Amino acid sequence: MPALPSSIIEPIWDQFHSLIPPVVDTHPLGCHRPRVDARIVFDKLIQVLKWGIPYEGIADETCSATTIRRRRDEWIQAGIWLIRIQGVVGV
């Protein structure tokens, strides 16, 4: 069950997706598990925010709680979650 209707979440995803930096594979042999799709992690994070369920409660066979936390941290470090509201936060 989606956390939000597609008419709301799709435009947000489109904008969010454009901000995600490209992934650089630095593994010396290039042989590791495939990266979980960003859309899956995004949907999981929306569920966490909407329902207040811990990551372990949202995790399933498509995405682990550790993956959700790591990707959240990557996106925070990349500045994606930085929200600036003109007039409220000194921008």
OpenMM code with the backbone's topology and positions (N, CA, C; nanometers):
from openmm import Vec3, app, unit

residues = "MET PRO ALA LEU PRO SER SER ILE ILE GLU PRO ILE TRP ASP GLN PHE HIS SER LEU ILE PRO PRO VAL VAL ASP THR HIS PRO LEU GLY CYS HIS ARG PRO ARG VAL ASP ALA ARG ILE VAL PHE ASP LYS LEU ILE GLN VAL LEU LYS TRP GLY ILE PRO TYR GLU GLY ILE ALA ASP GLU THR CYS SER ALA THR THR ILE ARG ARG ARG ARG ASP GLU TRP ILE GLN ALA GLY ILE TRP LEU ILE ARG ILE GLN GLY VAL VAL GLY VAL".split()
positions = [
    Vec3(0.0843, -0.1170, 0.0000),
    Vec3(0.0000, 0.0000, 0.0000),
    Vec3(0.0898, 0.1246, 0.0000),
    Vec3(0.0727, 0.2117, -0.0970),
    Vec3(0.1567, 0.3314, -0.1019),
    Vec3(0.1258, 0.4267, 0.0135),
    Vec3(0.2311, 0.4963, 0.0583),
    Vec3(0.2149, 0.5908, 0.1688),
    Vec3(0.1360, 0.7146, 0.1259),
    Vec3(0.1541, 0.7541, 0.0002),
    Vec3(0.0852, 0.8714, -0.0541),
    Vec3(0.0338, 0.8394, -0.1936),
    Vec3(-0.0734, 0.9044, -0.2383),
    Vec3(-0.1229, 0.8808, -0.3733),
    Vec3(-0.0175, 0.9194, -0.4774),
    Vec3(-0.0179, 0.8501, -0.5898),
    Vec3(0.0823, 0.8757, -0.6944),
    Vec3(0.0746, 1.0187, -0.7475),
    Vec3(-0.0424, 1.0800, -0.7430),
    Vec3(-0.0546, 1.2178, -0.7914),
    Vec3(0.0251, 1.3154, -0.7050),
    Vec3(0.0529, 1.2776, -0.5816),
    Vec3(0.1326, 1.3613, -0.4924),
    Vec3(0.2797, 1.3210, -0.4970),
    Vec3(0.3047, 1.1913, -0.4920),
    Vec3(0.4423, 1.1435, -0.4762),
    Vec3(0.5232, 1.1492, -0.6056),
    Vec3(0.4609, 1.1315, -0.7211),
    Vec3(0.5353, 1.1309, -0.8477),
    Vec3(0.6084, 1.2623, -0.8750),
    Vec3(0.5424, 1.3785, -0.8609),
    Vec3(0.6164, 1.5038, -0.8829),
    Vec3(0.7309, 1.5226, -0.7829),
    Vec3(0.7086, 1.4786, -0.6577),
    Vec3(0.8149, 1.4886, -0.5575),
    Vec3(0.9306, 1.3985, -0.5967),
    Vec3(0.8993, 1.2753, -0.6389),
    Vec3(1.0041, 1.1827, -0.6811),
    Vec3(1.0815, 1.2382, -0.8001),
    Vec3(1.0134, 1.2941, -0.8970),
    Vec3(1.0811, 1.3485, -1.0150),
    Vec3(1.1829, 1.4555, -0.9759),
    Vec3(1.1440, 1.5432, -0.8861),
    Vec3(1.2356, 1.6486, -0.8415),
    Vec3(1.3490, 1.5897, -0.7580),
    Vec3(1.3149, 1.4979, -0.6696),
    Vec3(1.4148, 1.4357, -0.5831),
    Vec3(1.5162, 1.3568, -0.6662),
    Vec3(1.4666, 1.2804, -0.7616),
    Vec3(1.5529, 1.1963, -0.8453),
    Vec3(1.6553, 1.2798, -0.9216),
    Vec3(1.6150, 1.3977, -0.9648),
    Vec3(1.7075, 1.4832, -1.0394),
    Vec3(1.8213, 1.5347, -0.9509),
    Vec3(1.8049, 1.5306, -0.8194),
    Vec3(1.9078, 1.5778, -0.7268),
    Vec3(2.0060, 1.4687, -0.6831),
    Vec3(1.9712, 1.3430, -0.7064),
    Vec3(2.0573, 1.2324, -0.6622),
    Vec3(2.1835, 1.2302, -0.7474),
    Vec3(2.3007, 1.2379, -0.6826),
    Vec3(2.4253, 1.2354, -0.7600),
    Vec3(2.4485, 1.0971, -0.8200),
    Vec3(2.5205, 1.0904, -0.9329),
    Vec3(2.5485, 0.9601, -0.9922),
    Vec3(2.6341, 0.8755, -0.8978),
    Vec3(2.6121, 0.7462, -0.9024),
    Vec3(2.6852, 0.6531, -0.8168),
    Vec3(2.8145, 0.6126, -0.8866),
    Vec3(2.9244, 0.6252, -0.8152),
    Vec3(3.0541, 0.5844, -0.8684),
    Vec3(3.0925, 0.4545, -0.8004),
    Vec3(3.1099, 0.3495, -0.8799),
    Vec3(3.1479, 0.2188, -0.8259),
    Vec3(3.2984, 0.2184, -0.8021),
    Vec3(3.3380, 0.2143, -0.6754),
    Vec3(3.4800, 0.2180, -0.6414),
    Vec3(3.5345, 0.0813, -0.6015),
    Vec3(3.4519, -0.0208, -0.6116),
    Vec3(3.4985, -0.1547, -0.5768),
    Vec3(3.6072, -0.1960, -0.6758),
    Vec3(3.7232, -0.2414, -0.6269),
    Vec3(3.8335, -0.2711, -0.7178),
    Vec3(3.8037, -0.3805, -0.8205),
    Vec3(3.7197, -0.4745, -0.7837),
    Vec3(3.6866, -0.5821, -0.8775),
    Vec3(3.5509, -0.5626, -0.9434),
    Vec3(3.4736, -0.4697, -0.8928),
    Vec3(3.3409, -0.4438, -0.9494),
    Vec3(3.2441, -0.5582, -0.9267),
    Vec3(3.2710, -0.6400, -0.8252),
    Vec3(3.1859, -0.7578, -0.8033),
    Vec3(3.1225, -0.7523, -0.6648),
    Vec3(3.0085, -0.6952, -0.6576),
    Vec3(2.9340, -0.6920, -0.5328),
    Vec3(2.7861, -0.6975, -0.5670),
    Vec3(2.7050, -0.7046, -0.4640),
    Vec3(2.5611, -0.7135, -0.4896),
    Vec3(2.5121, -0.5886, -0.5622),
    Vec3(2.4129, -0.6036, -0.6481),
    Vec3(2.3578, -0.4861, -0.7171),
    Vec3(2.2988, -0.3879, -0.6161),
    Vec3(2.3110, -0.2618, -0.6459),
    Vec3(2.2605, -0.1550, -0.5595),
    Vec3(2.1077, -0.1532, -0.5664),
    Vec3(2.0435, -0.1374, -0.4511),
    Vec3(1.8974, -0.1275, -0.4454),
    Vec3(1.8568, 0.0010, -0.5165),
    Vec3(1.7548, -0.0074, -0.5991),
    Vec3(1.7080, 0.1073, -0.6757),
    Vec3(1.6705, 0.2232, -0.5836),
    Vec3(1.7061, 0.3434, -0.6228),
    Vec3(1.6805, 0.4632, -0.5426),
    Vec3(1.5312, 0.4827, -0.5172),
    Vec3(1.4480, 0.4457, -0.6118),
    Vec3(1.3028, 0.4640, -0.5946),
    Vec3(1.2498, 0.3779, -0.4810),
    Vec3(1.3010, 0.2577, -0.4676),
    Vec3(1.2570, 0.1692, -0.3594),
    Vec3(1.2927, 0.2317, -0.2248),
    Vec3(1.4158, 0.2805, -0.2126),
    Vec3(1.4607, 0.3413, -0.0871),
    Vec3(1.3802, 0.4685, -0.0592),
    Vec3(1.3573, 0.5487, -0.1613),
    Vec3(1.2776, 0.6704, -0.1464),
    Vec3(1.1388, 0.6375, -0.0926),
    Vec3(1.0735, 0.5375, -0.1511),
    Vec3(0.9404, 0.4979, -0.1054),
    Vec3(0.9432, 0.4509, 0.0398),
    Vec3(1.0475, 0.3776, 0.0771),
    Vec3(1.0609, 0.3315, 0.2160),
    Vec3(1.0769, 0.4499, 0.3109),
    Vec3(1.1572, 0.5489, 0.2720),
    Vec3(1.1762, 0.6665, 0.3562),
    Vec3(1.0462, 0.7460, 0.3711),
    Vec3(0.9679, 0.7543, 0.2651),
    Vec3(0.8381, 0.8216, 0.2732),
    Vec3(0.7478, 0.7482, 0.3717),
    Vec3(0.7506, 0.6150, 0.3686),
    Vec3(0.6704, 0.5365, 0.4619),
    Vec3(0.7134, 0.5623, 0.6060),
    Vec3(0.8444, 0.5679, 0.6281),
    Vec3(0.8957, 0.5969, 0.7631),
    Vec3(0.8464, 0.7332, 0.8094),
    Vec3(0.8552, 0.8330, 0.7219),
    Vec3(0.8128, 0.9682, 0.7584),
    Vec3(0.6622, 0.9769, 0.7823),
    Vec3(0.5838, 0.9102, 0.6998),
    Vec3(0.4376, 0.9203, 0.7116),
    Vec3(0.3844, 0.8457, 0.8331),
    Vec3(0.4312, 0.7219, 0.8521),
    Vec3(0.3735, 0.6388, 0.9568),
    Vec3(0.4548, 0.6360, 1.0860),
    Vec3(0.5772, 0.6865, 1.0841),
    Vec3(0.6593, 0.6873, 1.2046),
    Vec3(0.7051, 0.5499, 1.2488),
    Vec3(0.7082, 0.4566, 1.1556),
    Vec3(0.7513, 0.3208, 1.1859),
    Vec3(0.9037, 0.3157, 1.1779),
    Vec3(0.9704, 0.2427, 1.2662),
    Vec3(1.1166, 0.2310, 1.2574),
    Vec3(1.1588, 0.1638, 1.1266),
    Vec3(1.2832, 0.1853, 1.0881),
    Vec3(1.3347, 0.1276, 0.9636),
    Vec3(1.3167, -0.0235, 0.9593),
    Vec3(1.3352, -0.0879, 1.0733),
    Vec3(1.3203, -0.2340, 1.0771),
    Vec3(1.1768, -0.2769, 1.0454),
    Vec3(1.0802, -0.1928, 1.0778),
    Vec3(0.9404, -0.2235, 1.0490),
    Vec3(0.9036, -0.2033, 0.9031),
    Vec3(0.9774, -0.1198, 0.8328),
    Vec3(0.9518, -0.0914, 0.6916),
    Vec3(1.0317, -0.1854, 0.6011),
    Vec3(1.1470, -0.2307, 0.6497),
    Vec3(1.2347, -0.3166, 0.5696),
    Vec3(1.1624, -0.4460, 0.5300),
    Vec3(1.1959, -0.4948, 0.4123),
    Vec3(1.1420, -0.6223, 0.3647),
    Vec3(1.2436, -0.6837, 0.2692),
    Vec3(1.2006, -0.7779, 0.1873),
    Vec3(1.2936, -0.8471, 0.0965),
    Vec3(1.3486, -0.7556, -0.0131),
    Vec3(1.2855, -0.6428, -0.0391),
    Vec3(1.3344, -0.5520, -0.1430),
    Vec3(1.4428, -0.4586, -0.0927),
    Vec3(1.4434, -0.4307, 0.0393),
    Vec3(1.5365, -0.3320, 0.0931),
    Vec3(1.5494, -0.3497, 0.2439),
    Vec3(1.6728, -0.3626, 0.2909),
    Vec3(1.6953, -0.3808, 0.4344),
    Vec3(1.6944, -0.2468, 0.5075),
    Vec3(1.6813, -0.2538, 0.6390),
    Vec3(1.6848, -0.1335, 0.7223),
    Vec3(1.8216, -0.0660, 0.7120),
    Vec3(1.9261, -0.1454, 0.7035),
    Vec3(2.0611, -0.0901, 0.6907),
    Vec3(2.0762, -0.0127, 0.5605),
    Vec3(2.0220, -0.0663, 0.4523),
    Vec3(2.0281, 0.0026, 0.3230),
    Vec3(1.9518, 0.1345, 0.3297),
    Vec3(1.8370, 0.1342, 0.3925),
    Vec3(1.7579, 0.2568, 0.4046),
    Vec3(1.8378, 0.3628, 0.4799),
    Vec3(1.8980, 0.3239, 0.5933),
    Vec3(1.9768, 0.4186, 0.6728),
    Vec3(2.0996, 0.4686, 0.5974),
    Vec3(2.1701, 0.3789, 0.5313),
    Vec3(2.2903, 0.4194, 0.4569),
    Vec3(2.2564, 0.5155, 0.3440),
    Vec3(2.1523, 0.4842, 0.2699),
    Vec3(2.1146, 0.5713, 0.1581),
    Vec3(2.0654, 0.7055, 0.2084),
    Vec3(1.9893, 0.7032, 0.3178),
    Vec3(1.9469, 0.8293, 0.3798),
    Vec3(2.0689, 0.9147, 0.4140),
    Vec3(2.1697, 0.8517, 0.4733),
    Vec3(2.2920, 0.9239, 0.5098),
    Vec3(2.3665, 0.9755, 0.3866),
    Vec3(2.3708, 0.8948, 0.2801),
    Vec3(2.4335, 0.9395, 0.1539),
    Vec3(2.3628, 1.0633, 0.1007),
    Vec3(2.2306, 1.0604, 0.1027),
    Vec3(2.1533, 1.1704, 0.0475),
    Vec3(2.1635, 1.2944, 0.1354),
    Vec3(2.1735, 1.2756, 0.2658),
    Vec3(2.1943, 1.3896, 0.3554),
    Vec3(2.3299, 1.4520, 0.3262),
    Vec3(2.4331, 1.3677, 0.3136),
    Vec3(2.5675, 1.4169, 0.2866),
    Vec3(2.5736, 1.4890, 0.1519),
    Vec3(2.4944, 1.4446, 0.0563),
    Vec3(2.4912, 1.5079, -0.0759),
    Vec3(2.4111, 1.6385, -0.0739),
    Vec3(2.3431, 1.6671, 0.0369),
    Vec3(2.2679, 1.7917, 0.0496),
    Vec3(2.1270, 1.7859, -0.0063),
    Vec3(2.0785, 1.6675, -0.0375),
    Vec3(1.9456, 1.6553, -0.0970),
    Vec3(1.8355, 1.6909, 0.0015),
    Vec3(1.8518, 1.6568, 0.1287),
    Vec3(1.7475, 1.6810, 0.2280),
    Vec3(1.7499, 1.8229, 0.2827),
    Vec3(1.8457, 1.9030, 0.2383),
    Vec3(1.8545, 2.0406, 0.2863),
    Vec3(1.7399, 2.1217, 0.2264),
    Vec3(1.6509, 2.1660, 0.3117),
    Vec3(1.5349, 2.2426, 0.2660),
    Vec3(1.5544, 2.3871, 0.3077),
    Vec3(1.5444, 2.4765, 0.2136),
    Vec3(1.5586, 2.6185, 0.2424),
    Vec3(1.4272, 2.6882, 0.2088),
    Vec3(1.3722, 2.7515, 0.3089),
    Vec3(1.2473, 2.8252, 0.2888),
    Vec3(1.2832, 2.9717, 0.3000),
    Vec3(1.2658, 3.0421, 0.1912),
    Vec3(1.3011, 3.1836, 0.1881),
    Vec3(1.2225, 3.2598, 0.2937),
    Vec3(1.2928, 3.3407, 0.3702),
    Vec3(1.2283, 3.4190, 0.4739),
    Vec3(1.2219, 3.3497, 0.6091),
    Vec3(1.2290, 3.2157, 0.6098),
    Vec3(1.2257, 3.1414, 0.7363),
    Vec3(1.3671, 3.1050, 0.7778),
    Vec3(1.4430, 3.0528, 0.6844),
    Vec3(1.5818, 3.0173, 0.7094),
    Vec3(1.6673, 3.1175, 0.6319),
    Vec3(1.7647, 3.1735, 0.6975),
    Vec3(1.8506, 3.2701, 0.6290),
    Vec3(1.9251, 3.2076, 0.5127),
    Vec3(1.8800, 3.2343, 0.3926),
    Vec3(1.9402, 3.1754, 0.2727),
    Vec3(2.0180, 3.2824, 0.1997),
] * unit.nanometer
topology = app.Topology()
chain = topology.addChain("A")
for resn in residues:
    res = topology.addResidue(resn, chain)
    for name in ("N", "CA", "C"):
        topology.addAtom(name, app.Element.getBySymbol(name[0]), res)
